[in-house]
Amino acid sequence: MLQIPVKDPQQLSPSVLAYVGDAVFELFVRTVLIDKCSGSVDTIHNHAVSFVKAESQARLLRGLEEFLTVEEKAVVRRGRNSKAGHVPKNASVVEYRYSTALESVIGYLYLSGKHARLEEIFEILKERFFNGGEDFNAGGAD
């Protein structure tokens, strides 16, 4: 993974961590879907949108929490408790906070250079949610 030196990620706000985490998560989802889906870019994009929306990200985080370290749970808590600038019209406040928390921990791991751990988390998500696991269709990718 590309690593550009940045400030200490623990000193960054949850919003900044989520901003980076959003991009990293989007790339992960797109990469998985081009392997799993056949069809046009529009089809793949529609599946991707169903996984990156706040409702789906909140569900993903809830399924992932038991695998997180104490340090990662602290980042999740910071992200979940951060003040949101706005809540998307298609998400509840709780869903939006949980999706921000997921993006925060992904951004934190990426910016901390903990790529092996990030890959472990992505593998868990892939196995549980993208490989036909019980929650696969919950994200909308039929």
Residue frames relative to the residue before (quaternion, step in Angstrom):
aa qw qx qy qz dx dy dz
M 1.0000 0.0000 0.0000 0.0000 0.00 0.00 0.00
L 0.5549 -0.5963 0.4743 0.3339 3.50 -1.18 0.64
Q 0.0043 -0.7978 0.6028 -0.0108 3.58 -0.85 0.91
I 0.0551 -0.7746 0.6299 -0.0124 3.52 -0.65 1.18
P 0.4746 -0.6898 0.4514 0.3086 3.62 -0.68 0.99
V 0.0083 -0.7778 0.6279 -0.0279 3.55 -0.98 0.95
K 0.7062 -0.3963 0.3522 0.4693 3.52 -1.35 -0.01
D 0.6748 -0.4452 0.3792 0.4502 3.53 -1.31 0.18
P 0.4334 -0.7339 0.4554 0.2574 3.61 -0.53 1.13
Q 0.5966 0.5646 -0.3743 0.4303 3.61 1.11 -0.50
Q 0.6684 0.4953 -0.2924 0.4715 3.57 1.21 -0.45
L 0.5786 0.5904 -0.3746 0.4199 3.59 1.26 -0.21
S 0.5411 -0.6169 0.4585 0.3412 3.55 -1.12 0.61
P 0.6242 -0.5383 0.4031 0.3976 3.58 -1.17 0.47
S 0.6116 0.5598 -0.3517 0.4346 3.59 1.08 -0.64
V 0.6551 0.4892 -0.3055 0.4880 3.58 1.01 -0.80
L 0.6341 0.5175 -0.3290 0.4710 3.58 0.97 -0.82
A 0.6677 0.4969 -0.2953 0.4690 3.58 0.95 -0.88
Y 0.5989 0.5689 -0.3519 0.4402 3.59 1.05 -0.73
V 0.6926 0.4365 -0.2627 0.5107 3.58 0.93 -0.92
G 0.6514 0.5403 -0.3107 0.4327 3.57 0.95 -0.90
D 0.5886 0.5734 -0.3556 0.4454 3.56 1.10 -0.70
A 0.6867 0.4809 -0.2807 0.4673 3.58 0.88 -0.94
V 0.6571 0.5019 -0.3086 0.4703 3.58 0.95 -0.88
F 0.6631 0.4998 -0.3069 0.4651 3.60 0.93 -0.88
E 0.6237 0.5374 -0.3338 0.4592 3.59 0.97 -0.82
L 0.6593 0.4973 -0.3080 0.4724 3.60 0.92 -0.85
F 0.6187 0.5329 -0.3325 0.4718 3.59 1.02 -0.79
V 0.6810 0.4899 -0.2935 0.4584 3.59 0.78 -1.00
R 0.6651 0.5008 -0.3115 0.4580 3.58 0.84 -0.89
T 0.6527 0.5210 -0.3113 0.4535 3.57 0.97 -0.86
V 0.6529 0.4948 -0.3132 0.4804 3.58 0.94 -0.86
L 0.7051 0.4926 -0.2831 0.4243 3.56 0.81 -0.95
I 0.6344 0.5043 -0.3682 0.4557 3.62 0.97 -0.57
D 0.6319 0.5001 -0.3265 0.4940 3.57 1.24 -0.39
K 0.7548 0.4248 -0.1987 0.4586 3.61 1.01 -0.84
C 0.7628 0.3647 -0.1828 0.5017 3.58 1.04 -0.72
S 0.1938 -0.7196 0.6447 0.1702 3.47 -1.18 0.58
G 0.5245 0.6344 -0.4549 0.3399 3.53 -1.16 0.41
S 0.7382 -0.4249 0.3151 0.4186 3.45 -1.37 -0.15
V 0.6670 -0.4664 0.3927 0.4282 3.52 -1.33 0.19
D 0.6099 0.5541 -0.3522 0.4438 3.60 1.04 -0.71
T 0.6467 0.5132 -0.3155 0.4679 3.59 0.96 -0.84
I 0.6655 0.4912 -0.2976 0.4767 3.56 0.89 -0.95
H 0.6398 0.5302 -0.3207 0.4546 3.57 0.97 -0.86
N 0.6570 0.5119 -0.3173 0.4535 3.60 0.90 -0.87
H 0.6305 0.5017 -0.3288 0.4926 3.59 1.04 -0.71
A 0.6434 0.5302 -0.3254 0.4461 3.59 0.93 -0.89
V 0.6411 0.5297 -0.3254 0.4501 3.58 0.91 -0.90
S 0.6527 0.5211 -0.3276 0.4417 3.59 0.97 -0.77
F 0.6963 0.4548 -0.2798 0.4796 3.62 1.11 -0.53
V 0.7337 0.4281 -0.2560 0.4614 3.61 1.00 -0.62
K 0.4851 0.6426 -0.4625 0.3712 3.61 1.20 0.03
A 0.6890 -0.5281 0.3154 0.3833 3.56 -1.17 0.66
E 0.6378 0.5437 -0.3342 0.4312 3.61 0.88 -0.87
S 0.6953 0.4664 -0.2707 0.4750 3.58 0.89 -0.93
Q 0.6506 0.5116 -0.3226 0.4592 3.57 0.95 -0.82
A 0.6152 0.5314 -0.3460 0.4684 3.60 1.04 -0.71
R 0.6540 0.5022 -0.3063 0.4757 3.58 0.96 -0.85
L 0.6366 0.5279 -0.3253 0.4585 3.58 0.98 -0.83
L 0.6623 0.5040 -0.3144 0.4566 3.59 0.90 -0.89
R 0.6454 0.5214 -0.3320 0.4486 3.58 0.90 -0.85
G 0.6876 0.4723 -0.2787 0.4758 3.59 1.03 -0.71
L 0.6855 0.4940 -0.2581 0.4686 3.55 1.25 -0.43
E 0.5179 0.7103 -0.3976 0.2630 3.57 1.12 -0.69
E 0.6551 0.5330 -0.3323 0.4200 3.61 0.91 -0.77
F 0.6825 0.4852 -0.2766 0.4715 3.61 1.21 -0.44
L 0.5682 0.6355 -0.3710 0.3683 3.59 1.25 -0.24
T 0.4783 -0.6424 0.5196 0.2978 3.54 -1.20 0.62
V 0.6864 -0.4476 0.3627 0.4439 3.56 -1.30 0.16
E 0.6505 0.5198 -0.3107 0.4584 3.58 0.94 -0.91
E 0.6742 0.4879 -0.2925 0.4710 3.59 0.91 -0.89
K 0.6304 0.5258 -0.3323 0.4644 3.59 1.02 -0.75
A 0.6196 0.5318 -0.3429 0.4644 3.59 1.08 -0.66
V 0.6405 0.4988 -0.3205 0.4881 3.60 1.02 -0.77
V 0.6189 0.5363 -0.3360 0.4652 3.59 1.00 -0.80
R 0.6566 0.5153 -0.3086 0.4562 3.57 0.90 -0.93
R 0.6447 0.5123 -0.3188 0.4693 3.59 0.97 -0.86
G 0.6760 0.4981 -0.2920 0.4580 3.57 0.93 -0.91
R 0.6659 0.5097 -0.2967 0.4569 3.56 0.96 -0.89
N 0.7430 0.4174 -0.2212 0.4741 3.59 1.02 -0.78
S 0.4775 0.6743 -0.4501 0.3388 3.60 1.22 -0.05
K 0.5246 -0.6291 0.4756 0.3207 3.52 -1.19 0.58
A 0.3049 -0.7555 0.5562 0.1640 3.54 -0.76 1.06
G 0.4722 -0.6641 0.5018 0.2902 3.54 -1.00 0.82
H 0.7672 -0.1242 0.1024 0.6209 3.53 1.07 -0.81
V 0.3086 -0.7143 0.5928 0.2079 3.53 -1.24 0.42
P 0.4821 -0.6692 0.4697 0.3149 3.60 -0.77 0.96
K 0.6005 -0.6155 0.3788 0.3421 3.57 -1.05 0.74
N 0.7214 0.4355 -0.2504 0.4768 3.59 1.13 -0.55
A 0.6894 0.4291 -0.2787 0.5127 3.61 1.22 0.32
S 0.4394 -0.6463 0.5450 0.3035 3.53 -1.19 0.56
V 0.6630 -0.4866 0.3765 0.4264 3.56 -1.26 0.28
V 0.6521 0.5183 -0.3160 0.4542 3.60 0.94 -0.86
E 0.6527 0.5042 -0.3151 0.4695 3.61 0.90 -0.88
Y 0.6626 0.5089 -0.3090 0.4543 3.55 0.92 -0.89
R 0.6559 0.5058 -0.3171 0.4620 3.60 0.95 -0.80
Y 0.6641 0.4854 -0.3059 0.4793 3.59 0.99 -0.77
S 0.6427 0.5004 -0.3386 0.4711 3.60 0.98 -0.70
T 0.6186 0.5207 -0.3366 0.4827 3.59 1.06 -0.71
A 0.6339 0.5313 -0.3253 0.4583 3.58 1.02 -0.79
L 0.6425 0.5063 -0.3255 0.4743 3.61 0.95 -0.83
E 0.6731 0.4863 -0.2952 0.4726 3.58 0.85 -0.93
S 0.6241 0.5521 -0.3389 0.4368 3.61 1.03 -0.74
V 0.6981 0.4549 -0.2900 0.4707 3.58 0.83 -0.91
I 0.6197 0.5173 -0.3489 0.4761 3.60 1.05 -0.63
G 0.6601 0.4992 -0.3023 0.4730 3.59 0.94 -0.86
Y 0.6331 0.5382 -0.3227 0.4532 3.56 1.01 -0.83
L 0.6837 0.4786 -0.2926 0.4668 3.58 0.82 -0.95
Y 0.6449 0.5213 -0.3208 0.4576 3.56 0.97 -0.82
L 0.7284 0.4373 -0.2480 0.4655 3.58 0.76 -1.03
S 0.6368 0.5128 -0.3236 0.4762 3.60 1.20 -0.44
G 0.4637 -0.6884 0.4384 0.3448 3.56 1.25 -0.18
K 0.4623 0.6715 -0.4453 0.3702 3.58 1.24 0.38
H 0.0325 0.8655 -0.4971 0.0525 3.51 0.80 1.10
A 0.6073 0.5444 -0.3657 0.4484 3.60 1.04 -0.66
R 0.6664 0.4847 -0.3008 0.4801 3.59 0.98 -0.83
L 0.6212 0.5340 -0.3347 0.4657 3.57 1.02 -0.77
E 0.6513 0.5018 -0.3118 0.4763 3.58 0.98 -0.80
E 0.6038 0.5410 -0.3536 0.4666 3.62 1.06 -0.68
I 0.6680 0.4917 -0.2972 0.4729 3.57 0.90 -0.93
F 0.6513 0.5011 -0.3211 0.4707 3.58 0.94 -0.80
E 0.6217 0.5302 -0.3415 0.4644 3.60 1.04 -0.68
I 0.6284 0.5192 -0.3305 0.4757 3.59 1.00 -0.81
L 0.6680 0.4930 -0.3024 0.4684 3.57 0.88 -0.93
K 0.6510 0.5220 -0.3158 0.4517 3.55 0.95 -0.88
E 0.6833 0.4868 -0.2886 0.4613 3.59 0.87 -0.91
R 0.7549 0.4204 -0.2205 0.4524 3.56 0.85 -0.95
F 0.8258 0.2692 -0.1025 0.4849 3.56 0.99 -0.75
F 0.7674 0.3706 -0.2004 0.4833 3.59 1.08 -0.54
N 0.7041 0.4572 -0.2718 0.4705 3.60 1.18 -0.32
G 0.6966 -0.4884 0.2795 0.4451 3.56 1.02 0.72
G 0.3366 0.7442 -0.5048 0.2796 3.56 1.22 0.41
E 0.7710 -0.3912 0.2409 0.4411 3.52 -1.32 0.13
D 0.7559 0.3817 -0.2081 0.4895 3.58 1.05 -0.67
F 0.3384 0.7814 -0.4797 0.2118 3.59 1.25 0.08
N 0.7481 0.4038 -0.2340 0.4718 3.57 0.71 -1.02
A 0.5024 0.6482 -0.4291 0.3786 3.59 1.22 -0.23
G 0.6720 0.4861 -0.2958 0.4741 3.56 1.15 -0.59
G 0.5755 -0.6373 0.3534 0.3712 3.55 1.26 -0.10
A 0.5920 0.5655 -0.3842 0.4268 3.60 1.19 -0.02
D 0.1009 -0.8305 0.5474 0.0221 3.56 0.09 1.30
